[in-house]
Amino acid sequence: MKKYFALMLVLMTGCSSLHSVSHTQKTSLTQSTQNPYQIADNLEFNEVWAYLMKGEEDKIKGDEPITDLCYFSAKVSGKGQITGEYAPVDIAFNNKIRHHIVIAVLDNYALMHFVLNPDLPVRKKFINDICKVASKFDGVQIDFESVASSDAAWFFSFLAELRSTLEKDKMLTVALPPRRTRIADAYDYPSIAAVADRVIIMAYDQHWSGSNPGPIAGLSWCREVAEFAKSFIPKEKLIMGLPLYGRAWQDKNFNKSVHYKHVEEMIKTSNIQPQYDPENGAYFEYEEKVKVRVYFTDQRAIVDRLKLYSSMSIDNVAFWRIGQGPSGMWQGISTKSL
């Protein structure tokens, strides 16, 4: 299943501080009383998509200004079969929306190689399974994040075969990783845009759990990603994704191997008395302060990115995911179809 200029929270044991960064100066969150939507030039889009995680149906109310709801996600077995029953969420929406089922395989390259192989019967069965699940929805979204570069041609032909097998009134959308340059891999924008009805660019995870601390989707980075996407994906098909989540990094990794020399240094520095038992050997415990840096999304961060995409004549946006954003985040957002 699955990178932005945001605000920075620094926490330390015994003390905490909260800072935010604007375009020209740093201001305290507590000092900002102006509603960010009051300064927005234009937050109207043709389409507003949003993701809803299965099991979190209570996080959506039905009054959100969205045109498309993506239900995440249908489970794929190790045999390339979709397991379970799926149907659009039973919620009365204020407006008519389209429902999409997401077929996601996030970290299984072997499974992808298996189901995409056109010489194996499992591929056709997998496509038929997808079409069966899609029959209850307005569309199906493919989110395959573990397709090897060597399987690129298979992936492109798989999408073409799926498009031809789906009922003509069903939408086929594909979620793709952010790019700032063209790469010879399975996520070639023009190849996929030629087949899909919509292409969602997951413009987040600029910094991730294994990277250095940083924004999930820095504003200048978002601009570069959007500019690249616009050059290969038709305007009516392009959807820019926005993250609603944050991420925390701590400045020390405590789960690490230590040499006896280091153990002796810790014992001496912290004045520790080691314990011993025959089963587990020698051990000791001590407390240490840790600094945690958190990048997160508030209303101002959402507005800044929406304004950026609007200024770039991007008509469609998507939010990952419902339930993770700040309260009141939908205020001021509208769609031309509502």
N, C-alpha and C positions, 0 to 999 in steps of 0.2 A: 504495500500500500503504500513512494510516495518519497530567499535569501533576501532582507530589506532594511532600508534605513529605519531604525526604530529608536526606542528610548532605552536608557541604560539605568539599571538599578544595581547599586553596589551594597552588598550586605556583609557585615563582619560581626563576629561574635561580640556582643556587648555594645555594638553601635550600628546604625544604619543611616543611609543617605539616599535621596531620590533626586535624580536630575533628568532633565530632558533637553534635547537639542533642537533648536529651530534653525531656519535658514541663516539667520544673521546673529543670533545670540542664544545663550543658555538662559532658560527661565524655569523656575520651580513649578512643578505641577500644581502645587497649592496656590501659586500666584496667578495661574491662568484661569480666568473666569469666563472668557469669551467662548461661545459655542463654536467649534471649528467649522461647522456647516454654514454658519452665518457669513464666513469669508470665502466660501467656495464659489467659484465662478459658474461651474456647470457640472452637476453630478447626474446628468441624465444619459442613459445608455440605451441602445437598441435592445440588448439582452443582458440580463443579470443572472448568472448561474451560481448555484451554491451546492455544496456537498453535505450530505447527511449520513452519518455513520449508522450502520445497522445496530440497533440496540439503544440508540439515543433519540428515538422518535419524540420523546417528551421535550426535547430542546427546540422544537420548531412549533410555532403557534399558528401559522397560516396567514398572518398579516404582513409577512416579509415581502418587500417589493422585488420579488424574483420572477423570472420567466421560466426558468428551468431548474429542476431539482434532481441532483445526481445521487442515487442511493448506493452507498459504498458498504460492502461489495459482495458480489456472488463468489462463493468458494469454488476453487478448482482443485480437484483431487490429483494425486500423483499419477493417475492413469489418464489425465486429460479430460475428466468429466466434471460437469458442473453439478454440485450436490446441493440439496436443499430446495425449498420453495420460496419464491420471491414475488412480491406484488407491490405496487405503489403504496406509499403510506396512506392510511385512512384518515386524512386530515382535510377539513373543509377550508380551502384557501379563498381569500378575498377576491382573487382573480384567477383566471384560467391559466394553468401552467402546464409545461410538458415534464413528464417523468422519464428519467433515464436510469437504467441499471448499469452499474460499473462492473466490468470483468477485470479483476486486478490480479496480476502475478508480479510481485515486487522483488523477490530475491531468489529465484529458482531458475538458473540458466539451463540446467539439465532438462527441466520440464518444458521450458520454452523450445529448446532444440527438438524435443520429442514431438510436441504437438504441432509445431510449424512445418515439420518435414512433409513435403507434398507426396513423397513416395510411401508414406505410412497411412493406413486407413484411419488412424486416430484423429488426423487433422479434419477430415470430413465429418466425423462424428462430433468433434469438438465444435465445429461451426454450426452443425445442426442443433447442438445443445444450446449454444448462444442464441440462435434464432428462436428456439422454443421459449427460453426465458424472456427474450425481448418481446414476445407476443403480447404480454400484459402491459408493456411500457410503450412510450412514444419513441424511445430510442435506446441504443446501447452504446456504452463508452468502453473503449479498450485502453487499459492502463497496464501495459507490459513493460516493466522497468528493468527487466533482466534478460534482454535479447542480445546475444553476442553479435559482434560486428560481422562475424563469418556467417551469421544466419540472416543478414539484412535482406537479401533477395527473397528468402522464404517469407519473411515478415511482410514485405510489400505485397507479395502475391497472395498471402493469407488475407490481408485487408481487402484486396480487390475481390477475392472469392467470397469473403463475408459480405461485402457490399452487394454483390450480385445475387447472393442467396437470401439476404434479408428482404422482407417485404418492402416495396418501393416507398411506402409512406413512413417507414421507420428511419430515424436519423442514425447515422454512424459517426461517432465522435472519437477522437483519439487524444489522449493526454501525453504530452511530450516534455522532456527535460529542457531547462533553459539553455540557450546557446548564445554565444556572441561571435562565433565563427563557425564556418561549415566544417563538419567532421565526417570522415568516412566511416560511419557506423549505421546502426539500424534505425536511427531516429532522424533521417534526412528529411528536413521540412518540406521541400517541394515534392518529393516522391509521395509522402503521406498526404499532403494537402490535395494532391491530384485525385485522391480516392475518397477522403473523408468529407463529411458535410460540415464539420467544425473541427478545429484543432485548438486544444487548450494548452497553453504554455504555462507550465508549473513554475512561475517566476518566484521561487523561494528556495530555501536551503543554500543560499550563497555561502553561509557558514553553517556547519552541521556539527553533530555530536563529536566527531573525531577531529574537527579543525580547531584552529585558534578561535578565541572569542571574537564575535563580530555580528553585525546585523544579519537577520534572516533574509532580508531583501533590501539592500541599500538603494537609495533613490537613484543615484547615478548609474548603478548597476542595472536597475530596472529599466532605465532609459535605453541602455545599450542592448539589453535583451530584447526589448520591444522593437527597437530599430532594426535589429537583425531579423526578427520574426516577420516584420512588415515587408521586408525585401523579398520574402519567399512565399508568404501565405496571403492569399487574397483577403482583402479587407473584410468581406462579408463572412469569411470563415474563421478569422482570427479571434481568439478569446484569451485575454491576459489574466492569469490567475494571481490572486493576492492571498498571502498567508494571514491567518488570524491568531496563530499561536506564537509563543515565545520560546526561548531556550536559555538554559542556565549553564554556565561553566564555572567550575571551581579552580582555584589557582594551584591546587596540589592534588596529585593522584596518590591516594594512600594505599591502594592495592598494588604493591610492588615488591620485588625480591630485594633482600638486603644481605650484605656480607657481614660476617661476624665483626669486622672492624667498625661498621656502621652501627651495629647493635651496641657495641661498647660505647660508642660516642653518644648514642641516645640515652643509655643508662646513666652516663656521667652527667650529661647536660641537664637532664630532667630529674636527676636524683631519684631514680627508679629502683625498687627492690624487685627483681625478677621472681616469678613463681615457678614451681616445677611439679609435674606429676609424671609417673612412668608411662602412661598412655600417650599423652600429648607432648611431652618434653617440656622444655623451658618456654616461658612466655611472660609478657608483661603488657600492661595497658597504660596509656597516657592520653591526655587531651591536648589538642593543638588547634589553634585558631585557623580558620579557612576563610578566604575571601571569595565570594561568589558574584559573578557578573551575569546579569540577566538582560537580554534584549527582548523586548516585547512590543505588542501592537496596541496603541490606543486610538481614539477617534481621529486625532490629528494625523497620525501615521497613515490611517486608511484614507483620509481626505487627500493628503499629499499625493498618494499614489493614484487615486482616482483622478485627481486634477491633472497629473502627469499624463495618464493614458488618454484622457479627454483632449488635452492640448495636442496630442499626437494623432488625433482623429481616429482613435481606436474606439469602436462602437460597442464592444462586448467585453465583459469582465466576469470573473468567477471567484468565489470565496471558498477557501479551504480552512476550516470547515465550520458549519453551524454549531454553536455551543461553545466555541473557543474565543470568540471576539468579545469586545467590551459591550456592556449594556447600552442600548440606544444607538448602536452602530448603524442601524438601517435608516435613521433619521436623515432626511435630506437626499437620499438616494431614490431615483425614480427611473422608470423605463418608458420609452416612447410608446410602447404598446399598451400601457396601463391607463 
